[in-house]
Amino acid sequence: MDSSGDDVSVVIQSLFKDLELGDIQEARLGRDLKQEFGDLLQLSEEVLKKLGLDAAVVMGLSGDWEIANEICRQLVVRCADDRMAIKLWQLRALFELEKYPEALALSTSTRWPSELLIHVNYLTGEAFEGLRMYDEARLRFDAVFKLNRSYRNIAQKITRY
């Protein structure tokens, strides 16, 4: 889920163009985009399918995890396409918002494809850690470590417990 700053800038610029919000440089001069992205939820299902996940990612990476979470919630309800990627980003948003019980509920109620399990286990471990359920967190971190020993800071997390 990590992206370089250049990749994020390209996505943001593309999203601004698609939503006809103008130039990103002008927007950075103090324009509040919270309402603009909130309005995205009022768009047609077709437009929401096309731009919704991008908007959720942009809002999350810019620090507005509440709107990112709400966009994801709406996308899961209204759009069947790419539902797993949407749920994964929603899981990240719930973790960032420190809504750990909700993150755990999403994590355990979803049948995740195997290619996403490393990310899901990591975020679920983080949620357990946030709730001070360290034994459960360790189990999730162990699963991540078995899949990829260099994933994020997993080696540090494993030695912590």
C-alpha positions in Angstrom: 0.0 0.0 0.0 3.0 2.3 0.2 3.5 4.6 -2.7 6.3 7.0 -3.6 5.5 10.7 -3.5 5.8 11.0 -7.3 3.2 8.2 -7.7 0.8 9.9 -5.3 1.2 13.2 -7.1 0.4 11.6 -10.5 -2.7 10.0 -9.0 -3.8 13.2 -7.3 -3.3 15.3 -10.5 -5.2 12.7 -12.6 -8.0 12.7 -10.1 -8.2 16.5 -10.1 -8.4 16.5 -13.9 -11.1 13.7 -13.9 -13.2 15.5 -11.3 -12.7 18.9 -13.0 -11.3 20.4 -9.8 -8.6 22.4 -11.6 -4.9 22.3 -11.0 -3.4 20.6 -7.9 -1.0 23.5 -7.4 -3.9 26.0 -7.2 -5.7 23.7 -4.8 -2.7 23.5 -2.5 -3.0 27.3 -2.0 -5.6 26.8 0.7 -8.6 25.4 -1.0 -10.5 22.9 1.2 -11.2 19.8 -0.8 -13.2 18.0 1.9 -16.4 19.2 0.4 -15.3 18.5 -3.1 -14.5 14.8 -2.3 -17.6 14.5 -0.1 -19.6 15.5 -3.2 -18.0 12.5 -5.0 -20.4 10.3 -3.0 -23.4 12.1 -4.7 -22.2 11.2 -8.2 -23.6 8.4 -10.4 -22.6 4.8 -9.7 -20.7 4.8 -13.0 -18.5 7.8 -12.0 -18.2 6.5 -8.5 -16.9 3.1 -9.8 -14.3 4.9 -12.0 -13.0 7.4 -9.4 -14.1 6.3 -6.0 -11.1 4.2 -4.9 -8.7 6.7 -6.3 -10.5 9.4 -4.3 -10.4 7.3 -1.1 -6.7 6.7 -1.5 -6.0 10.4 -2.1 -8.0 11.4 0.9 -6.3 8.8 3.1 -2.8 9.8 1.9 -3.6 13.4 2.6 -4.7 12.5 6.1 -8.4 12.7 5.9 -9.2 9.1 6.9 -12.8 9.8 7.8 -13.7 10.7 4.2 -11.6 7.9 2.9 -13.5 5.5 5.1 -16.8 6.9 4.1 -16.0 6.7 0.4 -14.9 3.1 0.9 -18.1 2.3 2.8 -20.2 3.7 0.0 -18.2 1.9 -2.7 -18.7 -1.4 -1.0 -22.4 -0.8 -0.8 -22.9 0.7 -4.3 -20.2 -0.9 -6.5 -19.3 -4.6 -6.8 -16.2 -4.0 -8.9 -12.8 -4.3 -7.1 -14.5 -4.8 -3.8 -11.5 -6.5 -2.2 -9.2 -3.5 -2.9 -11.9 -1.2 -1.5 -12.2 -3.2 1.6 -8.5 -3.4 2.1 -8.2 0.4 1.9 -11.2 0.7 4.3 -9.3 -1.6 6.7 -6.4 0.7 6.5 -8.7 3.7 7.1 -10.2 2.1 10.1 -6.8 1.4 11.5 -5.6 5.0 10.9 -8.8 6.2 12.6 -8.0 3.9 15.6 -11.3 2.2 15.1 -9.8 -1.1 16.0 -12.9 -3.1 16.8 -14.4 -2.1 13.5 -11.1 -3.0 11.7 -11.2 -6.4 13.3 -14.8 -6.9 12.4 -14.0 -6.1 8.8 -10.9 -8.2 8.8 -12.6 -11.3 10.2 -15.9 -11.0 8.3 -14.3 -10.9 4.9 -13.0 -13.8 2.9 -9.8 -12.3 1.6 -8.0 -13.6 -1.5 -4.6 -15.1 -0.7 -2.7 -12.3 -2.5 -4.0 -9.7 0.0 -3.5 -11.8 3.2 -0.1 -10.3 3.9 -1.6 -6.8 4.1 -4.7 -7.9 5.9 -2.7 -9.8 8.5 -0.4 -6.9 9.1 -3.3 -4.4 9.5 -5.2 -6.9 11.7 -2.1 -7.3 13.8 -1.8 -3.6 14.2 -5.5 -3.4 15.3 -4.9 -6.1 17.9 -1.8 -4.2 19.0 -3.9 -1.0 19.3 -6.3 -2.9 21.6 -3.4 -4.3 23.6 -4.2 -7.8 22.6 -0.6 -8.7 22.1 -0.9 -12.5 21.8 -3.4 -12.1 18.9 -1.2 -9.4 17.3 1.8 -11.7 17.5 -0.1 -14.4 15.7 -0.9 -12.1 12.8 2.6 -10.7 12.7 4.0 -14.2 12.6 1.8 -14.9 9.6 3.2 -11.9 7.8 6.8 -12.8 8.7 6.3 -16.2 7.2 5.2 -14.7 3.9 7.7 -11.9 3.7 10.5 -11.3 6.3 11.2 -7.8 4.9 7.5 -6.6 4.8 7.4 -3.1 6.4 8.8 -3.2 9.9 7.7 -6.8 10.6 11.0 -8.0 11.9 10.9 -5.3 14.6 7.4 -6.2 15.5 8.2 -9.9 15.9 11.2 -9.2 18.2 9.0 -6.8 20.3 7.0 -9.7 21.7 
